Structures are given as C-alpha cells and as structure tokens.
Amino acid sequence: MKYPNKEIVEALRRAYPAGCTVELVQMDDPLAPPPGTLGKVVAVDDIGTIHVAWRNGSGLGVAYGQDRCRRVDHDWESA
C-alpha cells in the first residue's frame, strides 16, 4: 500500500471535515457496509484513512487508495 504525502492528507481533511456526511461507494472488505450506506466522518488520520461512523453501526475506515466514498450534501437523518 502506498501512503499519501502530507499535502494529500491535508486535502482529504479539507474535503472530508469531521461531521460531514459521506456515502460509501466501494470498500474491499467482507465486513464492509453495503455501497450506498451513509455515515458521518469522525476524522482523517495521518495515512489518509477517513474514519466514519456508518449509519448501520459499523466503524470501518475508508482506506486511501483502496476504498471509495463521496461527500453528500444531505444529512443522513433526512435521507
């Protein structure tokens, strides 16, 4: 796995600030929530993992360069 540099991590932190809502697009993990699951970003760590509290109770992070999520404008309570 290739780790992102400091500039990429900072860009991820700006794009996915704590509290924003994201939708899972793809995660290569047998315990992953299904695509389309919404969650709240908890933090982005120093290796670019986006830590998410998923709506279904999962806490799996979105790994930089392997998994994909997208920021959504609506809040998960309204979806």
N, C-alpha and C positions, 0 to 999 in steps of 0.2 A: 504494500500500500504506500502510495506517495502522499506525504503530508503537505498541506498548503503552507505557503510562506505567510509572514506577518501581515502583508498587505491584503492578501485574500481573506485571512481570518477577520481582519478589521472590516472588510467589505461585507462579509457574511453577517457580522454583528450589526452593521448598519441596515442591511436588508431584512434581517430577522431579529428585531429587538425583542427583549423579554416582554411577554404579554400579547404579542401579535398572534393571530390565528393562521395556521397552516393546514394544508390538505396533503395527505400522503399520496404521492404519485407512484412510487415504486420502492420496495425495500426487499433485499435479498436475504431474508431470514425466515425460517419456518414459524417463528413466533410473532412475526410482524402483524400489525393490524392490517385489515384489507385496504387496498387502494381506495381512496375517497374518504378515508377516516379523517376527521378534523381534530385538531389539538392546539394547545397553547404553548408557545415557545417559553421555556424556562431560562435557557442560556445557550450561548455558543462558546464551546471550550477552546483551548489553545491549539487543538489539532483540527478545528473546523467542524466538529460534531455539533449538530443542532439538537439540543436536548428538549424533548417535547413531552408534555403531559397530554396523552391522547384521550379523546372522548370516551373510548372504551375501557379506560383504566390502565392501559399499557404505558410504560415509561421508556420504551426503546428510543435511542437517539438515531438521528438521520446522519449516517456516516458520509463525510465529504468524499466525493469522487466515486461513491458506490451506490448510495441511495438517493432518492429524489423526493422533494416536497415542493410545494409552491405556496406562496403567501396569498391569502384570500382577504378580501375587504370586509366580508361579513363576519359577524361574531358567531361562534358555534351555538350559542343559545338560541339564535334566531334562525338557524338552519334546520 
